[in-house]
């Protein structure tokens, strides 16, 4: 690793001590990025709201409460009794 650092010109001793000049994000920059991300998410939610009609929104909202009929038949079959007699 040291060989590659020297070859590429980066050295730990030459690294600046100031985190702002080293390219590390500051608290202010992180807050700005969070605000931009929230604004983008809000914009996406508004676009989706405009795209979907009322019926589709209600279907998505209540999809977890949808009723499903029970599975028909189960594991037992009509000819199970016949197989038991042959064995």
KEFI-195169 format. One record per atom (N, C-alpha, C): residue number from 1; residue in one letter; atom name; z, y, x. Coordinates in Angstrom, 1 decimal, decimal comma. Layout:
BEGIN
NODE     n   res   atom       up    north     east
NODE   NUM     A     CA        Z        Y        X
...
! end
This chain:
BEGIN
NODE     n   res   atom       up    north     east
NODE     1     X      N      0,0     -1,2      0,8
NODE     1     X     CA      0,0      0,0      0,0
NODE     1     X      C      0,0      1,3      0,9
NODE     2     X      N      0,8      1,2      1,9
NODE     2     X     CA      0,8      2,4      2,8
NODE     2     X      C     -0,5      2,7      3,4
NODE     3     X      N     -1,3      1,6      3,7
NODE     3     X     CA     -2,6      1,8      4,3
NODE     3     X      C     -3,5      2,5      3,3
NODE     4     X      N     -3,5      2,1      2,1
NODE     4     X     CA     -4,3      2,8      1,0
NODE     4     X      C     -3,9      4,2      0,8
NODE     5     X      N     -2,6      4,5      0,8
NODE     5     X     CA     -2,1      5,9      0,7
NODE     5     X      C     -2,7      6,8      1,8
NODE     6     X      N     -2,5      6,3      3,0
NODE     6     X     CA     -3,0      7,1      4,1
NODE     6     X      C     -4,5      7,2      4,1
NODE     7     X      N     -5,2      6,2      3,7
NODE     7     X     CA     -6,7      6,2      3,6
NODE     7     X      C     -7,2      7,2      2,5
NODE     8     X      N     -6,5      7,2      1,4
NODE     8     X     CA     -6,9      8,0      0,3
NODE     8     X      C     -6,3      9,4      0,4
NODE     9     X      N     -5,4      9,7      1,3
NODE     9     X     CA     -4,9     11,0      1,6
NODE     9     X      C     -3,7     11,3      0,8
NODE    10     X      N     -3,1     10,4      0,1
NODE    10     X     CA     -1,9     10,7     -0,7
NODE    10     X      C     -0,7     10,2      0,1
NODE    11     X      N      0,3     11,0      0,3
NODE    11     X     CA      1,5     10,5      1,0
NODE    11     X      C      2,7     11,0      0,2
NODE    12     X      N      3,8     10,2      0,2
NODE    12     X     CA      5,0     10,6     -0,5
NODE    12     X      C      5,6     11,8      0,1
NODE    13     X      N      5,6     11,9      1,4
NODE    13     X     CA      6,2     13,1      2,0
NODE    13     X      C      5,5     14,4      1,6
NODE    14     X      N      4,2     14,3      1,3
NODE    14     X     CA      3,4     15,5      1,0
NODE    14     X      C      3,5     15,8     -0,5
NODE    15     X      N      4,2     15,0     -1,3
NODE    15     X     CA      4,3     15,2     -2,7
NODE    15     X      C      5,2     16,4     -3,0
NODE    16     X      N      4,9     17,3     -3,9
NODE    16     X     CA      5,7     18,4     -4,2
NODE    16     X      C      7,0     18,0     -4,9
NODE    17     X      N      8,0     18,7     -4,7
NODE    17     X     CA      9,3     18,4     -5,3
NODE    17     X      C      9,4     18,9     -6,7
NODE    18     X      N      8,6     19,9     -7,1
NODE    18     X     CA      8,7     20,5     -8,4
NODE    18     X      C      7,9     19,6     -9,4
NODE    19     X      N      8,6     19,1    -10,5
NODE    19     X     CA      7,9     18,2    -11,4
NODE    19     X      C      6,8     18,9    -12,2
NODE    20     X      N      6,9     20,2    -12,4
NODE    20     X     CA      5,8     20,9    -13,1
NODE    20     X      C      4,6     20,9    -12,3
NODE    21     X      N      4,7     21,1    -11,0
NODE    21     X     CA      3,5     21,1    -10,2
NODE    21     X      C      3,0     19,7     -9,8
NODE    22     X      N      3,8     18,7    -10,0
NODE    22     X     CA      3,4     17,3     -9,7
NODE    22     X      C      2,6     16,7    -10,9
NODE    23     X      N      2,4     17,4    -11,9
NODE    23     X     CA      1,7     16,9    -13,1
NODE    23     X      C      2,5     16,2    -14,1
NODE    24     X      N      3,8     16,2    -13,9
NODE    24     X     CA      4,7     15,5    -14,9
NODE    24     X      C      4,8     16,5    -16,1
NODE    25     X      N      4,8     15,9    -17,3
NODE    25     X     CA      4,9     16,8    -18,5
NODE    25     X      C      6,3     17,4    -18,6
NODE    26     X      N      6,3     18,6    -19,0
NODE    26     X     CA      7,6     19,3    -19,2
NODE    26     X      C      8,0     19,1    -20,7
NODE    27     X      N      9,2     19,5    -21,0
NODE    27     X     CA      9,7     19,4    -22,4
NODE    27     X      C      8,9     20,2    -23,3
NODE    28     X      N      8,5     21,4    -22,8
NODE    28     X     CA      7,6     22,3    -23,7
NODE    28     X      C      6,3     21,7    -24,0
NODE    29     X      N      5,7     21,0    -22,9
NODE    29     X     CA      4,4     20,4    -23,1
NODE    29     X      C      4,5     19,2    -24,0
NODE    30     X      N      5,6     18,5    -23,9
NODE    30     X     CA      5,8     17,3    -24,8
NODE    30     X      C      6,0     17,7    -26,2
NODE    31     X      N      6,7     18,8    -26,5
NODE    31     X     CA      6,9     19,3    -27,8
NODE    31     X      C      5,6     19,8    -28,4
NODE    32     X      N      4,7     20,4    -27,6
NODE    32     X     CA      3,4     20,8    -28,1
NODE    32     X      C      2,6     19,6    -28,5
NODE    33     X      N      2,6     18,6    -27,6
NODE    33     X     CA      1,8     17,4    -27,9
NODE    33     X      C      2,3     16,7    -29,2
NODE    34     X      N      3,7     16,7    -29,4
NODE    34     X     CA      4,2     16,1    -30,7
NODE    34     X      C      3,7     16,9    -31,9
NODE    35     X      N      3,8     18,2    -31,8
NODE    35     X     CA      3,3     19,1    -32,9
NODE    35     X      C      1,8     18,8    -33,2
NODE    36     X      N      1,0     18,7    -32,1
NODE    36     X     CA     -0,4     18,5    -32,3
NODE    36     X      C     -0,6     17,1    -33,0
NODE    37     X      N      0,2     16,1    -32,6
NODE    37     X     CA      0,0     14,8    -33,2
NODE    37     X      C      0,4     14,8    -34,6
NODE    38     X      N      1,5     15,5    -35,0
NODE    38     X     CA      1,9     15,5    -36,4
NODE    38     X      C      0,9     16,2    -37,2
NODE    39     X      N      0,3     17,3    -36,7
NODE    39     X     CA     -0,7     18,0    -37,4
NODE    39     X      C     -1,9     17,1    -37,6
NODE    40     X      N     -2,3     16,4    -36,7
NODE    40     X     CA     -3,5     15,5    -36,8
NODE    40     X      C     -3,2     14,4    -37,8
NODE    41     X      N     -2,0     13,8    -37,8
NODE    41     X     CA     -1,6     12,8    -38,8
NODE    41     X      C     -1,6     13,4    -40,2
NODE    42     X      N     -1,1     14,6    -40,4
NODE    42     X     CA     -1,1     15,2    -41,7
NODE    42     X      C     -2,5     15,5    -42,2
NODE    43     X      N     -3,4     15,9    -41,3
NODE    43     X     CA     -4,8     16,1    -41,6
NODE    43     X      C     -5,4     14,8    -42,1
NODE    44     X      N     -5,1     13,7    -41,4
NODE    44     X     CA     -5,7     12,4    -41,7
NODE    44     X      C     -5,2     11,9    -43,1
NODE    45     X      N     -3,9     12,2    -43,4
NODE    45     X     CA     -3,4     11,8    -44,7
NODE    45     X      C     -4,0     12,6    -45,8
NODE    46     X      N     -4,3     13,9    -45,6
NODE    46     X     CA     -4,9     14,7    -46,6
NODE    46     X      C     -6,3     14,3    -46,8
NODE    47     X      N     -7,1     13,9    -45,7
NODE    47     X     CA     -8,4     13,4    -45,9
NODE    47     X      C     -8,5     12,1    -46,7
NODE    48     X      N     -7,5     11,2    -46,4
NODE    48     X     CA     -7,4     10,0    -47,2
NODE    48     X      C     -7,1     10,2    -48,6
NODE    49     X      N     -6,2     11,2    -48,9
NODE    49     X     CA     -5,8     11,5    -50,3
NODE    49     X      C     -7,1     12,0    -51,0
NODE    50     X      N     -7,9     12,8    -50,4
NODE    50     X     CA     -9,1     13,4    -51,0
NODE    50     X      C    -10,1     12,3    -51,2
NODE    51     X      N    -10,2     11,3    -50,3
NODE    51     X     CA    -11,2     10,2    -50,4
NODE    51     X      C    -10,9      9,2    -51,5
NODE    52     X      N     -9,6      8,9    -51,8
NODE    52     X     CA     -9,2      7,9    -52,8
NODE    52     X      C     -9,0      8,6    -54,1
NODE    53     X      N     -9,4      7,9    -55,2
NODE    53     X     CA     -9,2      8,4    -56,5
NODE    53     X      C     -7,8      7,9    -57,0
NODE    54     X      N     -7,4      8,4    -58,2
NODE    54     X     CA     -6,0      8,1    -58,7
NODE    54     X      C     -5,8      6,6    -58,8
NODE    55     X      N     -6,7      5,9    -59,4
NODE    55     X     CA     -6,6      4,5    -59,6
NODE    55     X      C     -6,3      3,7    -58,3
NODE    56     X      N     -7,1      4,0    -57,3
NODE    56     X     CA     -7,0      3,3    -56,0
NODE    56     X      C     -5,7      3,7    -55,4
NODE    57     X      N     -5,2      4,9    -55,5
NODE    57     X     CA     -3,9      5,3    -54,9
NODE    57     X      C     -2,8      4,5    -55,6
NODE    58     X      N     -2,9      4,4    -56,9
NODE    58     X     CA     -1,8      3,6    -57,6
NODE    58     X      C     -1,9      2,1    -57,3
NODE    59     X      N     -3,1      1,6    -57,1
NODE    59     X     CA     -3,2      0,2    -56,7
NODE    59     X      C     -2,6     -0,1    -55,3
NODE    60     X      N     -2,8      0,8    -54,4
NODE    60     X     CA     -2,2      0,7    -53,1
NODE    60     X      C     -0,7      0,9    -53,1
NODE    61     X      N     -0,3      1,8    -53,9
NODE    61     X     CA      1,2      2,1    -54,0
NODE    61     X      C      2,0      0,9    -54,5
NODE    62     X      N      1,4      0,2    -55,6
NODE    62     X     CA      2,1     -0,8    -56,2
NODE    62     X      C      1,6     -2,2    -55,9
NODE    63     X      N      0,9     -2,4    -54,8
NODE    63     X     CA      0,3     -3,7    -54,4
NODE    63     X      C      1,4     -4,7    -54,1
NODE    64     X      N      2,5     -4,3    -53,6
NODE    64     X     CA      3,6     -5,2    -53,2
NODE    64     X      C      4,3     -5,8    -54,5
NODE    65     X      N      4,1     -5,1    -55,6
NODE    65     X     CA      4,7     -5,6    -56,8
NODE    65     X      C      3,7     -6,4    -57,7
NODE    66     X      N      2,5     -6,7    -57,2
NODE    66     X     CA      1,5     -7,4    -57,9
NODE    66     X      C      2,0     -8,8    -58,2
NODE    67     X      N      1,7     -9,3    -59,4
NODE    67     X     CA      2,0    -10,7    -59,8
NODE    67     X      C      0,9    -11,6    -59,4
NODE    68     X      N      1,3    -12,7    -58,8
NODE    68     X     CA      0,3    -13,8    -58,5
NODE    68     X      C      0,7    -15,0    -59,3
NODE    69     X      N     -0,3    -15,6    -59,9
NODE    69     X     CA      0,0    -16,9    -60,6
NODE    69     X      C      0,5    -18,0    -59,7
NODE    70     X      N      1,3    -18,9    -60,2
NODE    70     X     CA      1,7    -20,0    -59,3
NODE    70     X      C      0,6    -20,9    -59,0
NODE    71     X      N      0,7    -21,5    -57,8
NODE    71     X     CA     -0,4    -22,4    -57,3
NODE    71     X      C     -0,5    -23,6    -58,3
NODE    72     X      N     -1,7    -23,9    -58,7
NODE    72     X     CA     -1,9    -25,0    -59,6
NODE    72     X      C     -2,0    -26,3    -58,9
NODE    73     X      N     -1,4    -27,3    -59,5
NODE    73     X     CA     -1,5    -28,7    -58,9
NODE    73     X      C     -0,4    -29,1    -58,0
NODE    74     X      N     -0,2    -28,3    -57,0
NODE    74     X     CA      0,8    -28,7    -56,0
NODE    74     X      C      0,2    -29,8    -55,1
NODE    75     X      N      1,1    -30,5    -54,5
NODE    75     X     CA      0,7    -31,6    -53,6
NODE    75     X      C      0,4    -32,9    -54,3
NODE    76     X      N      1,0    -33,1    -55,5
NODE    76     X     CA      0,8    -34,4    -56,2
NODE    76     X      C     -0,6    -34,4    -56,9
NODE    77     X      N     -1,2    -35,6    -56,8
NODE    77     X     CA     -2,5    -35,7    -57,4
NODE    77     X      C     -2,5    -36,8    -58,5
NODE    78     X      N     -3,5    -36,8    -59,3
NODE    78     X     CA     -3,5    -37,7    -60,4
NODE    78     X      C     -3,6    -39,2    -60,0
NODE    79     X      N     -4,2    -39,5    -58,9
NODE    79     X     CA     -4,4    -40,9    -58,5
NODE    79     X      C     -3,2    -41,3    -57,6
NODE    80     X      N     -2,2    -40,6    -57,4
NODE    80     X     CA     -1,1    -40,9    -56,6
NODE    80     X      C     -0,4    -42,2    -57,0
NODE    81     X      N     -0,3    -42,4    -58,3
NODE    81     X     CA      0,4    -43,6    -58,8
NODE    81     X      C     -0,5    -44,9    -58,5
NODE    82     X      N     -1,8    -44,8    -58,5
NODE    82     X     CA     -2,7    -45,9    -58,1
NODE    82     X      C     -2,5    -46,3    -56,7
NODE    83     X      N     -2,4    -45,3    -55,8
NODE    83     X     CA     -2,3    -45,6    -54,4
NODE    83     X      C     -0,9    -46,3    -54,1
NODE    84     X      N      0,1    -45,9    -54,8
NODE    84     X     CA      1,4    -46,5    -54,6
NODE    84     X      C      1,4    -48,0    -54,9
NODE    85     X      N      0,6    -48,4    -55,9
NODE    85     X     CA      0,6    -49,8    -56,3
NODE    85     X      C     -0,2    -50,7    -55,4
NODE    86     X      N     -1,2    -50,1    -54,7
NODE    86     X     CA     -2,0    -50,9    -53,8
NODE    86     X      C     -1,3    -51,2    -52,5
NODE    87     X      N     -0,3    -50,4    -52,1
NODE    87     X     CA      0,3    -50,6    -50,8
NODE    87     X      C      1,4    -51,6    -50,9
! end
